[in-house]
Amino acid sequence: MAIQGVPSAATIGNQLNEVTDDAITLKWSEPQNNGKVIKHYTVYQRIVTDGKPGVWIELKKITDVSVRELRVELESDKVYEFAVTATNELGESFKEDGKIRRVKASRGMWG
């Protein structure tokens, strides 16, 4: 029997993120659930100042697990990091380094 545990963190797709001047639409894939049904996703954001990541802030808990995207407002000239965790009855996934996405918002960068 496989060992059951908390799910893996969701992977935010590089090419799937839609960025405008003042917002980004994060899209992620369903992670490994490690034997238990995923109950919800939680989207986190932190601001990076002078190369130092700040504190994670919970943006939204998404209880409809068929929804795997979220539009997030951005402020120009700030650097953001985003992570999406998954939660099953055994707990919440970790914010894994390889699955954290960094975005720099700068006016006109995408226009």
C-alpha positions, 0 to 999 in steps of 0.5 A, a space after each residue: 500500500 502506498 504511503 498517503 500524505 499531503 498533496 504536492 504543490 501545484 505547478 504554475 505554468 510559465 507559458 499559461 500565465 496571462 499578463 497585462 499592465 496591471 494584472 496577471 492570470 495565474 494558471 496551474 496544473 493539478 498536482 499529485 494528491 498522494 492518495 487523498 482527494 484535493 479539497 481546495 487550493 490556496 494562492 499565496 503572494 509575497 513581494 520581493 524587495 532588494 532581492 529578499 522575499 517578504 512574508 507570504 500572504 494568502 490571496 484566495 482559497 479556491 474550494 471548487 478544485 475544477 477552477 485552476 486559475 486566478 487573476 491577481 492585481 499587480 502594482 507597477 515596478 514591484 516584484 512578486 512571487 506566487 505559490 499555489 498549495 493544495 490541501 487534502 484531509 491530511 494537510 496542506 502542501 509545502 510551498 516548494 522552491 521549484 514551484 514558486 513563480 516570480 513576476 516583475 510588474 512594470 508599466 508598458 513591459 507587455 504592451 
